[in-house]
Amino acid sequence: MTDISPGKGWPAPQPVRLEGQHVLIEPYERERHLEALWQGLGGMKINDLLTYFTQPDFNGIDDFDHWLANAQAKSGWITEVITDKVSGQVIGMAHYMRADPANGVIEIGGVAHGPMMSRSPMSTEAHYLLARHVFDDLGYRRYEWKCHNENEASKVTAKRYGFRFEGVFRQHMLSKGKNRDTAWFSIIDGEWPLVKAAFEAWLEPDNFDEAGHQKRRLEDLRAELAVSMT
């Protein structure tokens, strides 16, 4: 076992601005982003998008506003808004949450991708930028992803991004009045160089054809790089 002497620990995460080729990630500001985020997530269709979130369905934007404010004030979530750089439209959100600076651990959660993010490089780039900030800027040791165990799409996405499945916490919490089993995933600092290299190779412009379709899958690039980096 390697001894680690971090001194006073790692820096506490703060709202951050991150920019890539396709997306801009900014700290949520209610006056600027509330309406745009609500619309970018589908308006009242947001309840279909957030099926596996723990809060009750929203009755409108006021409920959504209250939920975001509560998550930030009481739970300490850092809300980051994802914007399409070409159109300038808000297309999604993610939260840095359950930060543990003493141990260099943080979770990415409360993730919601609007319709414009589907089948595009934007979601992949957004999660690359969010992970890179955690490991390269903050120097954290562990980056977590958790989801409802019935949320197969989230589990597939976590694995695609390079998170490793760690197991299921049975009856971990209540979700919409029912027991929720939670699937846990993580990336640790020793794995990040490979995960990062695969993200960057996948995001290269020459990995896409004229129609914008990927030529090589992220998982395949990671597997190939794993061989070359050993």
Stockholm file with secondary structure:
# STOCKHOLM 1.0

chainA/1-230         MTDISPGKGWPAPQPVRLEGQHVLIEPYERERHLEALWQGLGGMKINDLLTYFTQPDFNGIDDFDHWLANAQAKSGWITEVITDKVSGQVIGMAHYMRADPANGVIEIGGVAHGPMMSRSPMSTEAHYLLARHVFDDLGYRRYEWKCHNENEASKVTAKRYGFRFEGVFRQHMLSKGKNRDTAWFSIIDGEWPLVKAAFEAWLEPDNFDEAGHQKRRLEDLRAELAVSMT
#=GR chainA/1-230 SS CCCCCCTTCCCCCCCCCEECSSEEEEECCHHHHHHHHHHHTTGGGHHHHTTTSSSCCCSSHHHHHHHHHHHHHTTCCEEEEEEETTTCCEEEEEEEEEEETTTTEEEEEEEEECGGGTTSHHHHHHHHHHHHIIIIISCCSEEEEEEETTCHHHHHHHHHHTCEEEEEEEEEEEETTEEEEEEEEEEETTTHHHHHHHHHHHHSGGGBCTTSCBSSCHHHHHHHHHHHTC
#=GC SS_cons         CCCCCCTTCCCCCCCCCEECSSEEEEECCHHHHHHHHHHHTTGGGHHHHTTTSSSCCCSSHHHHHHHHHHHHHTTCCEEEEEEETTTCCEEEEEEEEEEETTTTEEEEEEEEECGGGTTSHHHHHHHHHHHHIIIIISCCSEEEEEEETTCHHHHHHHHHHTCEEEEEEEEEEEETTEEEEEEEEEEETTTHHHHHHHHHHHHSGGGBCTTSCBSSCHHHHHHHHHHHTC
//
